[in-house]
Amino acid sequence: MVEKPPPPPAVRWAVLLFVSLAMFGNYYVYDSIAPLAGILGGELGFSDTQIGSLNAIYSLPNVVMVLIGGVLVDRCGTRTATLGFALICFSGALLTAAAPSFGTMALGRLLFGLGAESLIVAITAALGLWFKGRQLGFAFGLNLSVARAGSYAADLSPAWADRVYASGWRAPLLLAAAFGLVSLVAAVVYWIVERGAEPRYDLGRPTRPERFVRSDLWRFDRSYWYVVGLCVTFYSVIFPFRSTFAIKYFQDAHGLTLERAGAMNGHVFLAAIVATPLFGLLADRIGRRSLLLALGSLSLLPVFLILGYTRWDLWISTVMIGLAFSLVPAVLWPSIPYLVQEQRLGTAYGLMTMLQNVGLTVFNFAAGALNDGAGASAANPGGYLPMLWMFGLLSLAGLVFSALLRRRETGPDGHGLETIRARGLVT
């Protein structure tokens, strides 16, 4: 039997291109709620708790579904899983725009959430298989950059799509559904590319598990669990603040217009678009991944005290969030393939994303409830302080997890996160 050659770089980078476009559309749809927060409150009378719920309910099904999705990725393969989950996402985005009732919108976000995080798991597992040992950090960084360009486009949409927003609440949601269609088309193309490459090249796919064993869900190394702890705490800060309440907070507490608040919030993603692949490349070149995670966690820690108790220029906190949001994800997600077996990669990512979504669900609800309970508004900007304290304490917990990971990975039980380096960029 003649051995098949590995796929050439052009095929590998084509896969990266199309799965990244799928992520672009997915991220735009997720972040389409924040620029609409004021309109949903003004036109439809939604409370902050309801607005927070539109993102929290996205995360709710993933407390279970994303773990099932990870198992499906391992059993069905990344290309089939990516296509199926992209179709669910598009359907949810359409439903969100169907009617002006909170119940319909929540159902649409629930359906979108059923597919969106599992789609991310499938794409993340695909990159882990296609690029492990070959610029994995750089590939993840590029993928995240394109994805965050979707978030950045959503943040700036009140400016570049001002006529869409001027027509009311529905048109911006239909625009988001159009980006969901972009994601679906990209998933179709990725399916075609990988299907065509499979007969000709050795894709290095691991043997799929013959049966599902429930106990396997939890049998992961301690370093894996430290990464999971950092993931949960870090994203429980970033997304409930940045993707749900930051724009409204900047308007109420700092007097920014909707356009300026969206632009300020979007600069976090603008920085990440440029810096994330560079940090991924840095990790590929030097290793030191647990050290880089600790540095990224440290940069997030003082942000919410600065926002709550100083009148410093918002650029300072924005730069610090942007640094953390560029560095931590660029190193965190590519670390998993070095900590678990390849045939369990989808399950590992699914479990981590499941627990991440527990945090997103809890802290989106909590942030909205704290704001409503303290009467946070333009007339009472001090009402946002309980929310800011919650995010500050979560940031501290993330720093603790990163310190524990560094202690383990620099000891005799480490997995090479500090030492493994990737090959050249074009192999």
Buried (B, 14 or more C-beta within 10 A) or exposed (E): EEEEEBBBEEBBBBBBBBBBBBBBBBBBBBBBBBBBBBBBBEEBEBBBBBBBBBBBBBBBBBBEBBBBBBBBBBBBBBBBBBBBBBBBBBBBBBBBBBEBEBEBBBBBBBBBBBBBBBBBBBBBBBBBBBBBBBBBBBBBBBBBBBBBBBBBBBBBBBBEBEEBBEEEBBBBBBBBBBBBBBBBBBBBBBBEBBEEBBEEBEBEBEEEBEEEEEEEBEEBEEBBBBBBBBBBBBBBBBBBBBBBBBBBBBBBBBEBEBBBBBBBBBBBBBBBBEBBBBBBBBBBEEBBBBBBBBBBBBBBBBBBBBBBEEEEEBEBBBBBBBBBBBBBBBBBBBBBBBBBEBEBBBBBBBBBBBBBBBBBBBBBBBBBBBBBEBEBBEEEBEBBBBBBBBBBEBBEBBBBBBBBBBEBBBEEEBBEBBEBEBEEEEE
